[in-house]
Each structure stands twice: as structure tokens, then as C-alpha cells.
Amino acid sequence: MGRFWSWGLIAFALMLGGCSKSVEPPPSTEELAEAPASLEKGGDAIQVSVPQIAYTYHYSFRLPADAIVRAQDRHLAMCDRLGPARCRVLAMGRASGDDGGASGSMTLAVEAGIARNFGTALGQAVASAGGRQGDASIEAEDLSKRIVDTEARVRARQALADRLMALLQTRNGPVADLVAAEKAVAEVQEEIDAARSWLAEARGRVAMSTIEIGYAPDDAGFWQPLRRSVGNVAGFFGESLGLLVTLVATILPWVLAAGGLIFAARWLRRRFRRDEAHD
């Protein structure tokens, strides 16, 4: 009987323990949303590498021939206002044709963060000058992997150079080994300098986007095709006249030489006839 009461008390205690454990509800949406923030506060944030991309923007604008120079000067002034740290002129050219047309080009290096908005401002400046945008394109070159690989190679080569320099400073070993170590240090340092130079250039391309601009005369309208045709006719006439002058200059010496020979032959023949008549 005592054993029965003992087992009954144990079972009753287990039932009380099971009832006392309340079932926890599933986490709410707000708790799930707050979980990443709490993890960031409690632990280290995950380091994510930013892509290293070099952008090149191409813009082609068409304007009246007499407005190309003004538009190009306005674009140049827009770049100058940003300052050399944010915008630099890499190349610039202008050309004028015989038909009165004009063309131009410009290459700029613009801070990557404002390059796209700057391209939009270029188009607005051309529109205010009476022109329009022809073609536009964007090229992107991902340099992330090459930059990471080059940085790792620089670190490895620098560690090798440090070990070689330590060997040279201790000067333990044969003279031949020391000479070989000095040569190896020079070669490794040359590789390090070349890699660092490439890294600086690549980071510069990522930080400063390239904008290539082309200016061409707009062929739309009534007078432009007529003006071009008149210019072509004048060009054809000038080429024909130049060809005629070249032909005359080429043939004239031979004509003069042949005329001189004919005159000399006739003079000699008349003289021989006079001599024969006297005889």
C-alpha cells in the first residue's frame, strides 16, 4: 500500500511539472525583423567587398554647325566648375570642314559618384543650345578580382622581400648566397612597384569615370543638305582644276623639248640644202 502511494505521488508531481511548462508561441514578424539587428549588435558584422567597377560613358551630340563650339565651351566650363579633384579634361579637339561644317570631341575624367548625373547635365546643355543627343552607351569593366589578386600578390612579395632583407642584414652564409639574395630583392621590389603602379591606376579608373563626348553637325533642316552639296561642287571643281594644272605641268616640258628638237632638225635640213645648192 505504501509503494502504491509512492508511485501515485511521483505521477502527480510529473503531471504538475508538465502543466507548469507553458507552450511558447511562435515568434512574430516584428521579432523576426529585429533579429538581424540584434545579431549585428551582439556579434561582428559580415564584411562584404564592394565591386570595383570602372565605367566609361559615351555621348554623341548633334548641333547646328555654328553652335558646336559654344556647346563644347559650355561643357568645358561645367567641368572647370567642379574642380580638378572631381573633373579633369583628358583630351579635346575641334575640326572644321570645307563645306562649313564643324565637329569636335572631348574626353573627361569625372568622379564616379556624379558621372551619370553629369552626363544628364551635358545633354541639357546641348538641348539649350538647340542640339539633341544622338547616341549614348555605357561600358563597365569589373576590376574587383584583379585588384584583390594583385593586393594579395603584393603582400606575398613584400613578405618575401622582408625575409630576404633580413637575410642580408644578418650576413650569414656564403658570399654567393648574399649576392643572389641582393639580386632577388631587386627583382621582387621591381615586381612590387609594378603591381602597386597598376593598383593605383585601377583604383583611379574606379574612382574617376571616363566620359567621351562627340559633337557633329545636325543634318536636319532645309539649308544644311544644300550647303553641303554646294560645298561638294566647289570641292569637285577645285580638284578638277588642280588635276588640269598637274597635267599641264607634267606635259609642258616634254612638249617644249619635242618642239625644240623639231625646230633644230628643220634648221639643219635647210642648212644642208643651202650647202648643196652652193656646190
MOHU-V338393 format. One record per residue. N is the residue number from 1. RES is the residue in one letter. SS is DSSP state (@ for helix, = for strand, . for the rest). NEAR is the number of other ideal C-beta (glycine too) atoms within 10 Angstrom. D_LAST is the distance of its C-alpha to the last C-alpha in Angstrom with 2 decimals. Layout:
# MOHU-V338393
n: (N/N)
res: (RES/RES)
ss: (SS/SS)
near: (NEAR/NEAR)
d_last: (D_LAST/D_LAST)
This chain:
# MOHU-V338393
n: (1/2/3/4/5/6/7/8/9/10/11/12/13/14/15/16/17/18/19/20/21/22/23/24/25/26/27/28/29/30/31/32/33/34/35/36/37/38/39/40/41/42/43/44/45/46/47/48/49/50/51/52/53/54/55/56/57/58/59/60/61/62/63/64/65/66/67/68/69/70/71/72/73/74/75/76/77/78/79/80/81/82/83/84/85/86/87/88/89/90/91/92/93/94/95/96/97/98/99/100/101/102/103/104/105/106/107/108/109/110/111/112/113/114/115/116/117/118/119/120/121/122/123/124/125/126/127/128/129/130/131/132/133/134/135/136/137/138/139/140/141/142/143/144/145/146/147/148/149/150/151/152/153/154/155/156/157/158/159/160/161/162/163/164/165/166/167/168/169/170/171/172/173/174/175/176/177/178/179/180/181/182/183/184/185/186/187/188/189/190/191/192/193/194/195/196/197/198/199/200/201/202/203/204/205/206/207/208/209/210/211/212/213/214/215/216/217/218/219/220/221/222/223/224/225/226/227/228/229/230/231/232/233/234/235/236/237/238/239/240/241/242/243/244/245/246/247/248/249/250/251/252/253/254/255/256/257/258/259/260/261/262/263/264/265/266/267/268/269/270/271/272/273/274/275/276/277/278/279)
res: (M/G/R/F/W/S/W/G/L/I/A/F/A/L/M/L/G/G/C/S/K/S/V/E/P/P/P/S/T/E/E/L/A/E/A/P/A/S/L/E/K/G/G/D/A/I/Q/V/S/V/P/Q/I/A/Y/T/Y/H/Y/S/F/R/L/P/A/D/A/I/V/R/A/Q/D/R/H/L/A/M/C/D/R/L/G/P/A/R/C/R/V/L/A/M/G/R/A/S/G/D/D/G/G/A/S/G/S/M/T/L/A/V/E/A/G/I/A/R/N/F/G/T/A/L/G/Q/A/V/A/S/A/G/G/R/Q/G/D/A/S/I/E/A/E/D/L/S/K/R/I/V/D/T/E/A/R/V/R/A/R/Q/A/L/A/D/R/L/M/A/L/L/Q/T/R/N/G/P/V/A/D/L/V/A/A/E/K/A/V/A/E/V/Q/E/E/I/D/A/A/R/S/W/L/A/E/A/R/G/R/V/A/M/S/T/I/E/I/G/Y/A/P/D/D/A/G/F/W/Q/P/L/R/R/S/V/G/N/V/A/G/F/F/G/E/S/L/G/L/L/V/T/L/V/A/T/I/L/P/W/V/L/A/A/G/G/L/I/F/A/A/R/W/L/R/R/R/F/R/R/D/E/A/H/D)
ss: (./@/@/@/@/@/@/@/@/@/@/@/@/@/@/@/@/@/@/@/././././././././@/@/@/@/@/@/@/@/@/@/@/@/@/@/././././././././././=/=/=/=/=/=/=/=/=/=/=/./@/@/@/@/@/@/@/@/@/@/@/@/@/@/@/@/@/@/././././=/=/=/=/=/=/=/=/=/=/./././././=/=/=/=/=/=/=/=/=/=/@/@/@/@/@/@/@/@/@/@/@/@/@/@/@/@/@/./././=/=/=/=/=/=/=/=/=/=/=/./@/@/@/@/@/@/@/@/@/@/@/@/@/@/@/@/@/@/@/@/@/@/@/@/@/@/@/././././@/@/@/@/@/@/@/@/@/@/@/@/@/@/@/@/@/@/@/@/@/@/@/@/@/@/@/@/@/@/@/@/@/=/=/=/=/=/=/=/=/=/=/./././././@/@/@/@/@/@/@/@/@/@/@/@/@/@/@/@/@/@/@/@/@/@/@/@/@/@/@/@/@/@/@/@/@/@/@/@/@/@/@/@/@/@/@/@/@/@/@/@/@/@/@/@/@/@/@/@/.)
near: (5/5/7/8/9/10/9/10/10/10/10/10/10/10/10/9/9/8/8/7/7/6/4/6/6/6/11/9/7/8/10/10/10/12/11/9/9/10/12/11/8/7/8/7/8/7/5/6/8/7/11/18/14/20/18/16/20/15/20/15/27/18/24/17/19/11/19/26/15/15/23/24/11/15/25/15/10/16/20/12/9/15/10/10/8/16/21/16/14/12/9/14/11/13/11/13/13/10/18/14/18/20/15/21/16/21/16/26/20/24/16/16/11/14/21/14/10/21/21/10/12/24/15/11/18/25/14/10/16/13/22/12/16/15/10/12/10/12/11/10/13/12/19/14/10/14/17/12/11/17/13/10/14/18/11/12/17/15/11/15/18/12/14/20/15/10/17/16/8/9/10/9/12/8/8/8/13/15/10/13/18/14/11/16/18/12/13/20/15/11/15/18/11/12/17/14/10/15/17/10/12/18/14/11/19/20/13/21/24/18/24/17/21/16/27/18/22/18/10/10/10/7/7/17/11/10/16/16/11/12/15/12/11/12/13/10/10/11/10/10/10/10/10/10/10/10/10/10/9/9/10/10/9/9/10/10/10/10/10/10/10/10/10/10/10/10/10/10/10/10/10/10/9/10/9/8/7/5/5)
d_last: (188.02/186.62/183.49/183.02/183.19/180.70/178.13/178.73/178.10/174.82/173.61/174.60/172.66/169.55/169.80/170.10/167.06/164.99/166.02/165.30/161.61/159.92/156.82/153.78/151.67/147.92/145.63/144.49/140.89/141.18/142.37/139.47/137.03/138.58/138.53/134.86/135.47/138.56/136.71/133.97/136.66/138.49/135.57/131.96/129.32/126.73/123.36/120.59/116.98/114.83/111.55/108.54/105.92/102.56/101.51/98.06/97.88/94.79/94.49/91.71/91.87/89.93/89.69/87.63/84.43/85.55/88.93/87.77/87.41/90.82/92.51/90.98/92.09/95.56/95.81/94.73/97.45/100.04/99.20/99.34/102.79/104.16/103.10/101.17/104.21/104.24/100.65/97.32/93.72/91.74/88.44/87.05/83.74/82.21/79.02/77.51/75.05/72.21/74.37/77.01/79.28/80.96/82.72/84.71/86.83/89.66/91.69/95.16/97.91/101.24/104.78/105.81/109.05/107.35/104.01/104.95/106.44/103.42/101.18/103.33/102.94/99.15/99.24/101.50/99.12/96.20/98.34/99.17/95.44/94.88/93.71/95.16/95.53/93.26/94.05/96.65/97.56/99.60/99.01/101.82/101.63/104.97/104.84/108.57/108.49/105.56/107.21/110.55/108.95/106.90/109.97/111.90/109.10/108.99/112.75/112.57/109.71/111.49/114.62/112.58/110.98/114.43/115.73/112.78/113.23/116.92/115.96/113.64/116.29/118.89/116.39/118.44/116.59/113.78/110.71/108.49/110.59/110.34/106.54/106.37/108.69/106.51/103.44/105.40/106.58/103.02/101.89/104.93/104.49/100.85/101.98/104.68/102.25/99.83/102.69/104.07/100.66/100.39/103.94/103.14/100.07/102.02/104.92/102.51/101.01/104.53/105.61/102.47/101.05/97.34/96.32/92.75/91.80/88.78/87.79/85.59/84.88/87.07/85.10/88.01/87.75/85.44/82.90/82.16/80.32/78.39/77.46/76.32/74.21/72.51/71.85/70.34/68.04/66.85/66.28/64.28/62.10/61.48/60.59/58.14/56.47/56.31/54.74/52.07/51.24/51.07/48.73/46.37/46.47/45.70/42.77/41.11/39.51/37.92/36.67/35.10/33.51/32.10/30.82/29.06/27.36/26.22/24.87/22.98/21.51/20.33/18.82/16.85/15.66/14.54/12.65/10.79/10.01/8.77/6.42/5.13/5.42/3.78/0.00)
